[in-house]
C-alpha cells in the first residue's frame, strides 16, 4: 500500500513494521472508526489524538522551507505540469494514516467507514460539519466526482491503484459507496480512504486536464495566501478551521504560515539555509552532513542538527535502466553494469561510511527476500520454472563487495565476460556490438547532487570501453522526459510500505510499461511479473503476503533491472533553533507537522538574523 504518491513533497510516505503487531487478517467487516490490515487498530473509537503529538501544542510562528527547481501548477493529480511543493496541505483525505502503526487508517474527513459483509464494497460517511473553505458542505457527490475524475483524467497511477473498483455510488448527501470486482483485493478499503476529496462545484468550471495557477478551493488546515509562480509559495493556516479538533488533527498543523522558497540547485539552497533565509531542512547528502555545517551560526548554537531514528521500509533507490532501449534489453548487459558500480569506494570516499547497501526492493522489512527460496515462496516460484532465471532457485542473490580502493578488477573482469557473452567486443579500446556500434548511453539527472556519484561510475565504465554521458536538466524538463520515457538511465526511487499492493501494478506491469507518466520507469513487461503482482495484491493473509512479496522481489532482483544504491535508517534534520517537537517521534515518519515554534526561541534567532550575524 502506497501513500499519496503524487503529493509527497514534504516528507516520507512509506510505512514500516512495528514490533509486536498481531498477525494480519482481512479488514474486518462492519462500521468502524479505523481500518487496519494487521489486526485491530491500536487506538479506540474515542481516542482524542495520536500518541506522537502534543495535543496542546501552541499555534503560531512562520516557517520557511526550500524546494528545488520550479513549479507551474497547483494541480498535482495530472501528468502535465510541475506541481507546487506542499500543495496537499490544502485538502483532506477520507482517512488518515497513523505514523505510529503499520497499514492503519483512521477516519479523517469521513466520520465512519463501513466494509460490506462480503467485502465487495466499502462506504464512507462524510462528517456532517465538514465544509470547504468557501463554507459550502463537503458531500458524497464531491467524493464520487473526485474518484471518477482522477481515474479518467489523472495520472496513470490512479487507474492502476483503483483498478478493482467497478462502481461508485452516492447513498445520501454524505454517504459514498465503492463497489469492487471481487473480495480478493484486501487493501482497497484502506487505499480508497487515502483519496484527497476535491470540490466538484469549483472544478466543474475549469479544465482539470491542464495545469492551473489559480489557487484551488480546499478543505484542509491551510490555504494558499500568495505566490510568485516558480519562485515562492506561501500557505496560511485557516483560522477557526472546522477540523482543528478532530482526533486525527489535534496537535498538528501548528505553524501559522508555511513558505516554500524555490532554488535552482541544492547548493544555493544550502547557502540560503546557512544565511538564515531557510528555517528547516532535511539533509540527504552524507558529505554535507559530515562537513558542511561548520559555520558561525551553528558554532554559536543558533542552528541544531538532529538524527531521528525511524522504522520505515527503505524500498529501492537505484540507477534504473530503461529497458525499452535496445542496448539494455539483454539481462547479462544489465548485470555487467551492476557489477561495475563500486559502492564500497563511494561509501568511503563520498558518503563518509554513512550508508548501507540496498539489497532488496523491500529492504529494511520482513518482506525482503534472502537466502534461497523455500516453503510457500518456493512453491510459488516453481510454477514459473523455465520462465524466470534459473539462479532464482540455485543461487542466493548478492551484490558485489569490493575493498573500497577503487580498483575493482575482479568485478570488471566478470562484467567484461558477461558483455562479451552478450555479443559485445573490444575494438580500439571501445566496446562495440556486431554492427560495430559503440556502447554509449546517457545518464539523465534532475539534480547536480548525484553527479558526484555518476561521474566516478562513468570513469569506471570507461575502463570497460563504455561511454556514459552524464546530463543534468532542470526539474520541468526532467519530469517531461521521464514521463515520456525519453531517457537511457536515471536515478529512481521505488518507495515501499509494509503492505505492498495495488501500487505494484504501476511499478512493474506490462500495461504500465506502455502508459506514459506511469511509475514503470524501467519498462518491465513480463507476464510472470504481472502474475506475481496480482498474487501480492490478492494475498489472503499476512503470511501469504510475505511469501508472495519475497517471490516478486527475488524475480525482480535476478532481472537486474537496476544498479542498487544505498539507504539510511535515520532522518537527518538541520534547523534554526526556534522549534519544539513532541517528546517522542512517530515510528514511520518525521512528523514535522507536529512541531511548533517557541516564541522566545524565535525572537532570539530572528534578532540574530536581523543583525546579519549568522553567516
C-alpha positions in Angstrom: 0.0 0.0 0.0 1.5 3.3 -1.1 0.6 6.6 0.5 -0.2 9.7 -1.6 2.4 9.3 -4.2 1.8 12.4 -6.3 1.7 14.7 -3.3 4.8 13.5 -1.5 6.5 16.9 -1.4 7.0 17.4 2.3 8.0 14.2 3.9 8.3 10.4 3.7 5.3 8.4 2.6 6.2 4.8 3.2 5.1 2.8 6.2 7.1 0.4 8.3 6.8 -2.6 10.6 6.3 -2.1 14.3 7.4 -4.8 16.7 4.7 -6.9 18.3 1.9 -6.3 15.8 -0.7 -9.0 15.5 -0.7 -11.4 12.5 -2.5 -10.0 9.5 -6.1 -10.8 8.7 -8.6 -9.4 6.3 -10.1 -6.0 7.1 -13.0 -6.5 9.5 -16.5 -6.0 8.1 -19.0 -3.6 9.7 -18.8 0.0 10.6 -15.5 1.4 12.1 -13.6 4.5 13.2 -10.4 3.0 11.6 -9.2 0.1 9.4 -6.1 -2.0 9.7 -4.5 -4.7 7.5 -2.6 -6.0 10.5 -5.2 -6.6 13.1 -7.2 -4.3 15.4 -6.3 -0.6 15.2 -4.2 0.5 18.1 -6.4 3.4 19.2 -10.0 3.1 20.4 -13.0 4.8 18.8 -12.9 7.6 21.5 -9.2 8.4 21.1 -8.5 12.1 21.3 -5.2 12.4 19.5 -2.3 10.4 18.0 0.3 9.4 20.7 3.2 11.1 18.9 1.7 14.7 19.1 1.4 17.2 21.9 -2.4 17.8 21.9 -1.9 21.2 23.5 0.8 22.4 21.1 0.6 26.2 20.7 -0.3 27.6 17.3 1.7 30.4 15.7 5.0 31.2 14.0 6.3 31.3 10.5 8.4 28.7 8.8 10.3 28.8 5.6 11.4 25.7 3.7 13.2 25.2 0.4 12.2 23.4 -2.8 14.4 22.7 -5.8 13.6 23.7 -9.4 10.3 25.4 -10.2 6.6 24.8 -10.4 3.8 25.8 -12.8 0.7 24.1 -11.4 -1.5 23.7 -8.4 -2.9 20.5 -9.9 -0.7 17.7 -8.7 -3.0 14.9 -9.9 -2.2 15.1 -13.7 0.8 14.3 -15.8 1.1 17.8 -17.2 2.9 20.5 -15.3 5.1 20.6 -12.3 3.1 20.8 -9.1 3.9 23.1 -6.2 5.6 21.9 -3.0 3.2 21.3 -0.1 0.0 21.5 -2.2 -1.5 18.6 -0.4 -1.9 20.8 2.7 -5.0 22.4 1.4 -7.2 19.3 1.0 -8.3 16.5 3.3 -8.5 12.7 2.7 -11.3 10.4 3.8 -9.0 8.7 6.3 -5.5 9.5 7.7 -2.7 7.0 8.2 -1.2 6.7 11.7 2.6 7.3 11.6 2.9 5.0 14.6 1.1 1.9 13.2 1.7 0.0 10.0 -1.1 -0.1 7.4 -3.7 1.6 9.7 -6.1 4.4 8.6 -8.2 6.5 11.0 -11.3 8.4 9.8 -10.5 12.0 9.0 -12.8 13.7 6.6 -15.0 10.7 6.9 -16.8 10.1 10.3 -17.1 6.3 9.8 -16.1 3.7 7.3 -18.1 0.6 6.7 -16.9 -2.6 5.0 -19.6 -4.8 3.5 -20.2 -8.3 4.9 -19.0 -9.9 1.7 -16.0 -7.5 1.5 -17.1 -6.4 -2.0 -17.8 -2.8 -1.1 -16.8 0.0 1.3 -18.8 3.1 2.3 -17.6 6.3 3.9 -19.8 8.7 5.8 -18.5 12.2 5.5 -18.6 14.3 8.7 -21.7 16.5 8.9 -19.7 19.5 9.9 -17.2 19.2 7.0 -17.1 22.3 4.8 -15.0 23.7 2.0 -13.1 26.9 2.6 -16.0 28.8 0.9 -18.4 27.5 3.5 -20.2 25.0 1.3 -20.7 21.5 2.7 -18.5 18.6 1.5 -20.7 16.0 0.1 -20.6 12.4 -1.1 -21.0 13.7 -4.6 -17.7 15.5 -4.2 -16.0 12.2 -3.4 -17.7 10.4 -6.3 -16.7 13.2 -8.7 -13.2 13.2 -7.5 -12.8 9.4 -7.9 -14.2 9.4 -11.4 -12.2 12.5 -12.5 -8.9 11.2 -11.2 -9.4 7.8 -12.8 -10.3 9.3 -16.1 -8.0 12.3 -16.3 -5.5 11.8 -13.5 -2.1 10.2 -13.6 -1.9 6.6 -14.7 -1.2 5.7 -11.1 -4.8 6.2 -10.2 -6.1 3.8 -12.9 -3.7 1.1 -11.6 -4.3 1.8 -7.9 -8.1 1.7 -8.1 -8.3 -0.9 -10.9 -10.5 -3.2 -9.0 -13.3 -0.6 -8.3 -16.2 -1.3 -10.7 -18.7 1.3 -9.4 -19.0 4.3 -7.1 -22.4 5.4 -5.8 -23.9 8.1 -3.5 -26.4 6.8 -1.0 -27.5 10.1 0.5 -25.8 13.5 0.7 -22.9 12.3 2.9 -22.5 8.5 2.1 -20.3 7.4 -0.8 -20.0 3.7 -1.7 -17.3 2.0 -3.7 -18.1 -1.5 -5.2 -15.3 -3.9 -6.0 -14.8 -6.5 -8.8 -14.5 -9.2 -6.1 -13.4 -9.7 -2.4 -9.8 -10.5 -3.1 -8.2 -7.1 -3.0 -7.7 -6.9 0.7 -6.4 -3.3 0.8 -8.9 -1.5 -1.4 -10.9 -0.1 1.6 -7.8 1.5 3.0 -6.4 2.9 -0.2 -9.7 4.5 -1.1 -9.7 6.2 2.2 -6.4 7.8 1.2 -8.1 9.7 -1.6 -8.0 13.5 -1.5 -11.5 14.8 -1.9 -11.9 17.8 -4.3 -14.7 20.3 -4.6 -16.8 19.4 -7.6 -18.5 22.8 -7.8 -15.1 24.6 -8.1 -13.5 22.3 -10.6 -16.5 21.9 -12.9 -16.0 25.3 -14.5 -12.3 24.6 -15.1 -10.3 22.2 -17.3 -9.0 19.5 -14.9 -6.6 18.1 -17.6 -4.5 21.3 -17.7 -2.0 22.8 -15.2 -3.6 25.7 -13.2 -2.1 28.6 -11.3 -5.3 29.8 -9.7 -5.3 28.8 -6.0 -7.7 25.9 -5.7 -10.5 25.7 -3.2 -9.6 23.4 -0.3 -10.9 21.9 2.9 -7.7 21.4 4.9 -5.8 23.3 7.6 -4.0 25.6 5.1 -4.9 27.7 2.1 -2.7 29.4 -0.4 -2.1 33.0 0.6 0.3 34.3 -2.0 2.7 33.0 -4.7 5.2 34.1 -7.3 4.9 31.3 -9.9 8.0 29.1 -9.9 9.8 31.1 -7.2 7.9 31.2 -3.9 4.6 30.0 -2.4 3.0 30.9 1.0 0.4 28.9 2.8 -1.6 30.4 5.7 -3.3 28.4 8.4 -7.1 28.6 8.2 -8.4 30.4 11.3 -11.3 28.7 13.0 -10.9 25.7 10.8 -13.7 23.2 11.3 -11.4 20.2 11.5 -8.9 21.5 14.1 -10.2 19.4 17.0 -10.5 16.2 15.1 -8.5 13.4 16.8 -6.5 12.9 13.6 -5.6 16.6 13.5 -5.2 17.7 17.1 -1.6 18.8 17.9 -0.6 19.1 14.2 -0.5 21.9 11.6 0.8 24.2 14.3 2.6 26.8 12.1 0.6 29.9 11.2 2.5 30.3 7.9 4.5 27.9 5.7 6.5 29.4 2.9 8.4 27.5 0.2 11.3 29.3 -1.5 12.5 27.7 -4.8 16.1 27.4 -5.7 17.7 26.2 -9.0 20.0 23.8 -7.2 20.7 22.3 -3.8 24.0 24.1 -3.3 22.3 27.5 -3.4 19.5 26.3 -1.2 22.1 25.2 1.4 23.7 28.6 1.3 20.3 30.2 1.9 19.8 27.9 5.0 23.2 29.0 6.4 22.3 32.6 5.8 19.1 32.2 7.8 16.8 32.5 4.9 15.5 28.9 5.4 14.4 27.6 8.8 14.4 23.8 8.3 15.9 21.2 6.0 16.3 17.5 5.8 19.9 16.6 4.8 20.2 13.8 2.3 23.9 14.3 1.4 26.2 12.5 3.7 29.2 14.7 2.8 27.3 17.8 3.7 26.1 16.3 7.0 29.7 15.4 7.9 31.5 18.5 6.8 29.0 21.2 5.7 27.6 22.5 8.9 30.7 24.1 10.4 29.6 27.7 10.1 29.3 30.6 12.6 25.6 30.3 13.4 26.0 26.6 14.1 29.0 27.2 16.3 27.1 29.8 18.3 24.2 27.4 18.9 21.7 29.1 16.6 21.4 26.0 14.4 20.7 22.5 15.6 21.4 19.1 14.0 19.4 16.0 14.9 19.4 12.4 13.7 15.9 11.0 14.3 15.6 7.2 14.0 12.8 5.6 12.1 11.5 2.2 11.2 10.5 2.8 7.6 11.0 0.2 4.9 13.5 1.8 2.7 12.4 0.5 -0.7 14.8 0.7 -3.6 16.8 3.7 -4.8 18.9 2.9 -7.8 20.3 3.7 -11.2 17.4 2.4 -13.3 17.8 1.1 -16.8 15.2 2.0 -19.4 14.9 -1.5 -21.0 12.8 -0.1 -23.8 16.3 0.8 -25.2 17.8 -2.0 -27.2 21.2 -1.5 -25.5 19.7 -2.7 -22.1 17.5 -5.5 -23.2 20.0 -8.3 -22.5 20.0 -9.2 -18.8 23.7 -10.0 -19.0 24.4 -6.4 -20.0 22.5 -5.1 -17.1 24.3 -7.4 -14.7 27.6 -6.3 -16.1 26.8 -2.6 -15.4 25.6 -3.5 -11.9 29.0 -5.3 -11.3 30.9 -2.1 -12.4 29.4 0.1 -9.7 31.8 0.3 -6.7 29.6 1.0 -3.7 32.3 0.5 -1.1 34.5 3.1 -2.7 31.6 5.6 -3.0 30.5 5.0 0.6 34.1 5.5 1.9 35.0 8.5 -0.3 31.7 10.3 -0.9 29.4 9.3 2.0 31.7 9.1 5.0 30.6 5.5 5.6 27.1 6.7 6.4 25.0 4.2 4.3 24.2 0.5 4.0 23.8 -1.1 0.6 20.3 -1.8 -0.6 19.9 -5.5 -1.4 16.1 -5.8 -1.9 13.2 -3.8 -3.4 11.6 -4.2 0.0 14.7 -3.5 2.1 14.6 -3.0 5.9 11.5 -5.1 6.2 10.5 -8.7 6.6 9.2 -8.7 3.0 12.8 -8.7 1.6 14.0 -12.0 0.1 17.1 -13.7 1.3 19.0 -17.0 1.0 17.3 -19.5 -1.3 13.5 -19.8 -1.6 11.8 -22.4 0.4 8.3 -23.4 1.6 5.4 -21.4 0.2 7.7 -19.0 -1.6 9.5 -21.8 -3.4 6.1 -23.4 -4.4 5.1 -20.1 -5.9 8.3 -19.8 -7.9 8.2 -23.4 -9.1 5.2 -22.5 -11.2 7.4 -20.3 -13.3 10.5 -22.5 -13.6 11.8 -22.1 -17.1 10.3 -18.7 -17.4 12.5 -17.0 -14.8 16.2 -17.0 -14.3 17.4 -20.4 -13.0 19.6 -18.6 -10.5 16.4 -17.9 -8.6 16.4 -21.5 -7.4 20.1 -22.2 -7.2 22.0 -19.0 -6.1 21.5 -16.5 -3.3 21.2 -13.0 -4.7 24.2 -10.9 -3.6 25.8 -7.7 -4.7 29.5 -7.4 -5.3 31.7 -6.3 -2.4 35.0 -4.5 -3.1 37.8 -3.5 -0.9 36.9 0.2 -1.4 40.2 1.0 -3.1 38.6 1.9 -6.4 40.5 -1.0 -8.1 37.7 -3.5 -8.5 39.4 -5.6 -11.1 37.6 -8.9 -10.3 34.2 -7.3 -10.8 35.2 -5.6 -14.0 36.7 -8.9 -15.3 33.4 -10.6 -14.7 31.5 -7.7 -16.2 33.5 -7.9 -19.4 32.9 -11.7 -19.7 29.1 -11.0 -19.5 29.3 -8.3 -22.1 31.3 -10.5 -24.5 28.8 -13.3 -23.9 26.0 -10.8 -24.9 27.8 -10.1 -28.2 29.9 -7.1 -27.4 33.7 -6.9 -28.1 36.6 -4.5 -27.6 37.8 -2.6 -30.7 40.4 0.1 -30.3 39.6 0.2 -26.5 35.9 0.8 -27.1 33.1 -1.7 -26.7 31.1 -2.3 -29.9 28.4 -4.7 -31.0 28.1 -6.9 -34.0 27.1 -3.9 -36.1 30.2 -2.0 -34.9 28.0 0.4 -32.9 29.6 1.7 -29.7 28.2 1.1 -26.3 27.2 4.6 -25.5 24.3 6.0 -23.4 23.2 8.9 -21.3 22.6 9.1 -17.5 19.7 11.7 -17.0 19.7 13.5 -13.7 17.5 16.2 -12.1 20.0 17.4 -9.5 23.7 18.1 -9.5 23.9 16.2 -6.2 24.1 12.9 -8.0 26.8 14.0 -10.4 29.5 13.2 -7.8 28.2 9.6 -7.8 27.5 9.3 -11.5 30.8 10.7 -12.7 33.1 8.2 -10.9 30.8 5.4 -12.2 31.2 6.8 -15.7 35.0 6.6 -15.3 34.7 3.0 -14.2 32.6 2.1 -17.2 35.1 3.8 -19.4 37.6 1.1 -18.3 35.2 -1.4 -19.9 35.1 0.7 -23.2 31.6 2.0 -22.3 30.8 5.7 -22.8 28.3 7.0 -20.2 27.4 10.7 -20.6 26.0 12.5 -17.5 23.4 15.1 -18.2 21.6 17.2 -15.5 18.5 19.1 -16.6 16.0 21.4 -14.8 13.0 19.9 -13.0 10.3 20.5 -15.6 12.4 19.0 -18.4 13.3 16.1 -16.3 9.7 15.3 -15.4 8.6 15.7 -19.1 11.4 13.3 -20.3 10.8 10.7 -17.6 7.0 10.8 -18.1 7.6 10.1 -21.8 10.3 7.5 -21.0 12.8 9.6 -23.0 16.0 8.6 -21.2 18.5 5.8 -21.1 19.3 5.6 -17.4 18.2 7.7 -14.5 18.0 7.7 -10.7 14.7 6.3 -9.5 13.2 5.5 -6.1 10.6 2.7 -5.7 9.2 3.5 -2.3 7.6 0.6 -0.5 5.4 0.0 2.6 4.8 -2.8 5.0 1.8 -3.8 2.9 2.6 -3.7 -0.8 -0.4 -4.0 -3.0 -2.1 -2.1 -5.8 0.8 0.3 -6.4 2.9 -2.6 -7.6 0.9 -2.6 -10.8 2.1 0.9 -11.6 5.7 -0.1 -10.9 6.2 -3.4 -12.8 3.3 -4.4 -15.1 3.1 -4.6 -18.9 0.1 -2.3 -19.1 2.0 0.5 -17.3 5.2 -0.1 -19.3 3.3 1.4 -22.3 1.5 4.2 -20.5 3.3 7.4 -20.4 3.5 9.0 -16.9 3.4 5.7 -15.1 5.9 4.7 -12.5 7.1 1.7 -14.6 10.2 3.8 -15.3 12.2 0.7 -16.3 9.7 -0.6 -18.9 9.3 -4.1 -17.4 6.9 -6.2 -19.3 6.9 -9.8 -18.2 3.8 -12.0 -17.8 5.4 -13.7 -14.9 5.9 -10.5 -13.0 2.3 -9.4 -13.9 1.1 -12.6 -12.3 3.2 -12.2 -9.2 2.0 -8.6 -8.8 -1.6 -9.9 -8.8 -0.7 -12.6 -6.2 0.7 -9.9 -4.0 -2.4 -7.7 -4.3 -4.8 -10.6 -3.6 -2.8 -12.3 -0.8 -5.4 -13.6 1.7 -3.4 -13.1 4.8 -0.1 -11.6 6.2 1.8 -14.9 5.9 0.9 -15.3 2.2 1.7 -11.6 1.6 5.2 -12.1 2.9 5.9 -15.2 0.8 4.4 -13.7 -2.4 6.3 -10.4 -2.0 9.5 -12.2 -1.4 8.9 -14.2 -4.6 8.3 -10.9 -6.6 11.4 -9.4 -5.0 13.5 -12.3 -6.0 12.4 -12.3 -9.6 12.9 -8.5 -9.9 16.4 -8.8 -8.4 17.5 -11.5 -10.7 16.2 -9.5 -13.7 19.0 -7.0 -12.9 16.7 -4.0 -13.8 18.6 -1.6 -11.6 22.0 -0.8 -10.1 21.0 -0.7 -6.4 22.1 2.2 -4.3 22.0 2.6 -0.5 19.8 3.6 2.4 19.8 5.2 5.9 17.7 4.4 8.9 17.6 7.9 10.3 16.2 11.3 9.3 19.0 13.9 9.4 17.5 17.3 10.1 19.0 20.8 10.5 17.0 23.7 11.7 17.4 27.2 13.3 16.8 26.7 17.0 13.2 28.0 17.3 11.3 24.8 17.2 10.0 22.4 19.8 8.9 18.8 19.0 6.8 16.3 20.9 8.6 14.0 23.5 8.7 11.2 21.0 8.7 10.9 17.3 6.4 8.6 15.3 7.9 5.3 14.2 7.2 5.7 10.5 7.5 9.4 9.7 9.4 12.5 10.6 6.3 14.2 12.0 7.4 17.8 11.2 3.8 18.9 11.1 3.6 18.1 14.8 6.4 20.5 15.7 5.7 24.0 16.9 7.5 27.4 17.2 8.7 28.6 20.6 8.2 32.4 20.6 11.1 33.1 22.9 13.5 31.0 20.8 12.2 32.5 17.6 12.7 36.0 19.0 16.3 35.3 19.8 17.0 33.6 16.5 15.3 36.4 14.5 17.2 39.1 16.4 20.5 37.4 15.5 19.4 37.2 11.9 18.4 40.8 11.7 21.8 41.8 12.9 23.3 39.9 10.0 25.5 37.8 12.3 24.5 34.2 11.5 26.6 33.9 8.3 
